Amino acid sequence: MESESLTPEWGSQPCIMGIDEAGRGPVLGPMVYGCLYCPISYQSSLASLHFADSKTLKEEKREELYENLKLDKSLGWAVDVIGPRELSAKMLAKNKINLNDISHNSAMGLIKQVLDMGVLLTEVYLDTVGDPEKYRIKLCERFSSIKFVVSKKADSLYPVVSGASIVAKVTRDRALRGWLIEETGVDINRKFGSGYPGDPETKAWLEQHKTSVFGFPSLVRFSWGTCTTHLKGEVEVAWESDEAEESGKGNSSKRQAKLSRFGFTTCESRSEELESSGKGRCKFFQARKIQQITQF
């Protein structure tokens, strides 16, 4: 998370906070949660700053407002940037975390971060994710001393949320413009459009940059259904341990030492047992006769 590192001098006064996100829907790049907070006594002045829902503003205006709010000593801000790899890992894990829960956790993380700085938050306004009342109850259970207002279109209703929307949107736009391409030796262009699944330019970019084995560059959220559509008919990966389990074949005379020999619990599933036994050993190790050792 990124934020102002010092507790503002007005932090001991009752404060309000707005929270909003940018990049929830795109198949490319990070999702960013942003917050803006200030003393309740400054709330009436927010309207004069001309904040609005970031989606209704041109990029130049968003950048201008963002730079202005950073210079305003009566405002504080923070962001949580959740990269595409982290999003995909959580949504595709064995114990999956859905996008709503990821969003809730990010928002609550921002609240906790500001509270830990010593800021006296008494009211927090949020754009809803899922059912507004259920979300509000969830927040109240976590932070019982704070009044929460959760509503649809909060970024259009409350200036403090509009400001948070600008913080999140500008942070995401800058992150995409300066995104460090991890894949080397591959010609990857940055003309990927809006990043939304329905954008023809984004669809063309995905089709151009997919590979039959590795899928897409790390900029892409593999957990999005759009990716599944583009990867139909590509190379299927078959794990050697699965083949051994199905055929019943394998050299049982060359067994790897089980983790249970070193104090770990025994494998519970058949596939895990095969991997431990050596039947599912990677061909790279088999060909080079590389064996696991227990002593140096």
N, C-alpha and C positions, 0 to 999 in steps of 0.2 A: 504494500500500500504506500501511496505517496501523499504527503500532506505538509502543512506548515508544522515545523518541529517544535516550536515554542508555544507555551500556553499564553494566549492573549491576556493582556492586562484586565480586560473586561470579563474574563472567563468565570469569575466567581459570581457574576450577576446571572439571574435567570435567563436562559438562552433558548432559542428555537433553532431547529434544523430542518432542512429539506433534503430529500434523497431521491435520485432518479438514475436511470441507466441509459446507456447508448450501446447499440450493437447486439441486442438480444436476438434478432431475427436472421442476420446475415450468416452465410455459410463460410465466410472468410473473416479472419482476424479475431481480435479479442472482444469480449464483452466488458464494458467499463461501467462500474457504479461510482457515482460521484455524490458528494454531499456539500452543502453550504450551510453555515451556521453563523449566528450573530446574536447580540443581546435582544431581548424582547423589546427593549426601549428603542431599538433601531429599526424595528419591523416596519413602521410607517414610512421610513425613508427608502425602503426597497423598491417601492413603486416608481420612484424618481430615477432609478438606475436603468429603467427600460428593459428589464429582463422579460423574456417570453420563452415559450416552448421552443427549444433549439431547432426543432424540425421546421418551424415556420420562418426561420431566419437564414439569410444567406451566409455563406462561410466567412466572408469578410467581416460581417457584423458580429458573428459569434466570436471570432478572434478578438475583435475590438473589445467586446464586453468582458471576455475572459481576462484580458490584460488589465482592464479597469478594475475588476473585482479583486484581482491579486494585489493591486496597489491600495485598496481600501482597507484601512487599519481596523475598521469595525466589522470586517467579515473574515471568516475562517473557512477553509475548504479542505477536502481530502478525496482521494480516489482509490479504488481497488480495480486493478487491471487483471482480468482473468483471461489468460491466453487460450488459443484454440486447442493446444495440446492438453491443457488442464481440463478444459470443458469436455473434450472427447474422452479423456481417461476416466473422468468421473461418471459420465453418462454411459460408457460402455463397460465399466468395471463389473466384476462378479456381483458385488453389492452396489447396484446402480444408484446414483444420485440424480434425480431429474432436474430439469432446468429451473423449475420453480424453487426447489429447495436450495439450489446453488445461488439463486438470486436472493432468497431470504437470508441465507448465511452471509452473503456479501454485505447486505444492508445492515445486518446486526453486527457484523465485524466493524463497519464504519462507526456505528453508534458507540460500540465498546472502546474503539480507539480514541474517540474524542472525549469520552468520559474519563478514560485513563489519563488523558492529558490534564485533567482537573477542571474541565469545562462543565458548568452546571446546566445540563440539558433538562428542560422541563416540558418542552413540547417538540414533537417530531412529526413532520408531514411527509407522506410517501405516496407515490403513484402505485396503485395496487398491482400485485402479481398473484393471480388466482382470485379466490373469493375475498373481498375486502374485509368482511367481518372476521373470518377465520384468521386472516393475516394479522389483523389488529389484536386479536386475542393472543396469538402466538407471540407477538412483540411485547404485549403487556405482561405475559407470564415470565418473559426473560428480563424485562426492565420495568419493574412494578412502579417505580417512582416517576415515570414519564407518561405524559398524556400523548396518545398516538391518534393521528387523523390519517386514515387510509382511504383513498378514493380513486376512482377512475379519472383520467385527465387531470391529475393533480398538478402536472406541469403547466397547465393552462389556467388553473384556479388560484394557485398560491405562488407569489413571486419568489419565495425562498426555494420552492421546488423548481421553478423556472431557472433560477440561478444554478441549482445543482445539475439541471439538464444541460446547461451550457458547459459546465465544468466537465461532465462526462463526455459530451459529444466532441468537444475540442480535443480532449485527451485521446479519444479513440482515433479521430482523424489524423492527429499528429503521429500516433503510434503506427498507423497504416502507412503514412507517407515515409516514415523512417524505418519501416520494418526490415530487420536484418534477415536476409534470406539464408537459411542454414544449409540448403542443398548446394553443393559445389559441383562444378563441371556441367551444370544444367543451365540453359538459357531461359530464365524466367522473366517475363515482362510484367510490368506493374499496371497494365491497362486491364484491370479486372472489374471495372464498373463500380456499382454500388455495393457489391458483395451479397446482395439479396438473391435468393434462389430463383426468383422469377425474372431477374434482369437478363436479357439476351446476351449482353456483353459478359456478364459473370458466367453464364452457361457456356459461352464460347471459350472463355479462359479455362474453365474446368476441363472441358473436352481437350483443349490444346495441351494442358499440363498433366494429364493423368498418365500413369505408366501401368503396364499390365501386371507388374509384380508388386511395386511399392505404393500404388495408389496415387496420392496427391502430395504436393509439397506440404510442409508443416504449417503453412499459413491457413490450411483448410481444416474445418471442423469435421472430422470423419464421422462423427455421431449424427450428422444431419442426413435426413432421408434422401436429399438431393445426391449425396455421394453414392449411395447404394444404387441409384438409378444409373449413374454414369459408369459404375464399375461392373455392371452386369456383363457376363460373358468373358471376364478377364481370368487370369491364371488362378486356379484353385490351389490352395496350400494344403498339403496332406502331411500331417505330422507322423514321423516314423513310429513313434510309440503307439499311435492309433492303428497303424498298419499291423504292427506286431500283435496288438491285442486282438484284432479281427482274425488274423491268420493263425494265431497260436504258435507262430514261429519265434525263434530267437535262441541265441547261444546262452544257455543257462549256466554253462561252466565258467563264464567270465562275468561274474556279478560284481557290480559296484558295491562298496561298503554302504550299508544303510545308515541313515542319519540316527536311527535308534541306537546304534553302537556308540554314538557320541552324546547320548543323553537326551536326544530329541524324541518327540512322540512319533510313533509309527505311522506310516502312510495309511490313510483311510480308504482311498479310492483305488480301483484297479489300475487306472491310467497312471496315477502317481507311483504305484508299486512298480509298474513297468519301467518308468523313467529311472527309478532307483536301482532296478535290477540290472540295467545295462541293455535290455532288449530294445529300448527306445533310444539308445545312445546315438548321438549325431554321427553321420558318416565321416565327418571331418576327423573326429577322434578315433573312430574305428580304423580308418585307413592308415592312420599314423601310429596305431597301437598305443595311444595315450591312455594310461591307466590312472585312476585316482589313488593317491597315496595317503597313508594314515600317519606316517612318521617321516621326519626329515633326517 
